[in-house]
Amino acid sequence: MLGVNTSTEFRAMRRAARFATATAMLGIVGGGVILASPAGASVPDGWSNPADVDPVHALALLAGVPILLFLLIALAVYLPALARGEKLSGGAHGPDPEWFGGPRKSNDELAAPDTEASQAGGASGKW
């Protein structure tokens, strides 16, 4: 077979590389487990033991406040337009689309020169 090295030195090197990789992975996983374990400390004596939080209160705080902020921001955006009497529906159209370099509608874009002095020199750049 071409390109396959079957020497004993190569096999020993691959075995050592596999062992080093496995050892490193076990060390990383073991270190993560040790570092993520809870601390063995107790609550200091001067600290109070707070009461449990009511789930309804927590839900109202964690969901109600963002919804309220969303509504306030939407009101701050739309209220000035409503005060001016603008229509907020999506039926309003903007300006007509532009086609740069497309066919011209008429020849009024470039007016002809009025006098001999106002004629351009063309590609030679003379006036």
C-alpha positions in Angstrom: 0.0 0.0 0.0 1.2 3.4 -0.9 1.3 6.2 1.7 0.7 4.0 4.8 3.4 3.9 7.4 3.3 0.6 9.3 6.6 0.9 11.2 6.7 0.2 14.9 8.0 3.7 15.7 5.0 5.2 13.9 2.6 3.0 15.8 4.2 3.8 19.1 4.0 7.5 18.3 0.3 7.2 17.4 -0.4 5.3 20.6 1.4 8.0 22.7 -0.6 10.7 20.9 -3.9 8.9 21.6 -2.9 8.4 25.2 -2.0 12.1 25.6 -5.3 13.2 23.9 -7.4 10.9 26.2 -5.5 12.1 29.3 -6.0 15.7 28.3 -9.7 15.2 27.7 -10.2 13.4 31.0 -8.3 16.2 32.7 -10.5 18.9 31.1 -13.8 17.0 31.9 -12.6 16.2 35.5 -11.5 19.8 36.1 -14.9 21.1 34.9 -16.7 18.7 37.2 -14.6 19.8 40.2 -14.9 23.5 39.4 -18.6 23.3 38.8 -19.4 21.6 42.1 -21.2 23.6 44.8 -19.1 25.3 47.4 -19.0 23.7 50.8 -19.5 26.9 52.7 -22.4 27.7 55.0 -24.4 30.9 55.1 -22.7 33.5 57.4 -24.3 34.1 60.7 -25.1 37.8 60.0 -27.1 37.0 56.9 -30.9 36.6 57.0 -32.7 33.7 55.5 -35.0 35.2 52.9 -38.5 33.9 52.3 -39.3 31.9 49.2 -40.4 33.9 46.1 -43.9 33.5 44.9 -43.9 32.0 41.4 -46.7 34.4 40.2 -44.7 37.4 41.5 -41.6 36.1 39.7 -43.5 35.5 36.5 -45.0 39.0 36.7 -41.6 40.5 37.2 -39.7 38.5 34.6 -42.4 38.6 31.9 -44.5 41.6 32.7 -41.7 44.2 32.9 -40.3 43.4 29.3 -43.9 43.4 27.9 -44.6 46.8 29.6 -41.3 48.2 28.2 -42.2 47.0 24.7 -45.6 48.6 24.9 -44.1 51.9 26.1 -41.6 52.0 23.3 -44.3 51.2 20.7 -46.5 53.9 22.1 -43.6 56.4 22.0 -43.0 55.5 18.4 -46.6 55.6 17.1 -48.1 58.4 19.4 -46.5 61.3 17.5 -47.8 60.0 14.2 -51.3 59.5 15.6 -51.2 63.0 17.1 -50.4 64.5 13.6 -53.3 62.5 12.1 -51.2 60.2 9.9 -52.5 56.9 8.7 -50.7 54.0 10.2 -51.9 51.3 7.8 -49.5 49.7 5.4 -51.4 51.0 2.3 -49.3 54.1 1.9 -47.0 54.0 -1.1 -43.6 55.7 -1.4 -42.1 57.5 -4.4 -42.0 55.8 -7.8 -39.0 53.5 -8.3 -36.0 54.8 -10.1 -34.2 53.0 -12.9 -30.7 54.5 -13.3 -29.4 54.1 -16.8 -32.7 52.8 -18.1 -34.7 54.0 -21.1 -35.6 57.7 -20.9 -39.2 58.8 -20.9 -38.6 61.9 -23.0 -35.7 64.1 -24.3 -36.2 66.8 -21.7 -33.5 65.6 -19.4 -30.7 67.2 -21.4 -31.6 70.5 -22.9 -30.0 71.6 -26.2 -27.4 74.4 -26.0 -28.9 77.9 -26.4 -26.0 79.7 -28.1 -22.7 78.8 -29.8 -20.8 79.7 -26.7 -22.7 77.2 -24.5 -22.0 74.2 -26.7 -19.8 71.5 -25.1 -16.7 70.4 -26.9 -17.4 66.7 -26.8 -14.8 64.0 -26.2 -11.9 66.4 -27.1 -12.7 68.6 -24.1 -12.6 71.9 -26.0 -14.9 74.7 -25.3 
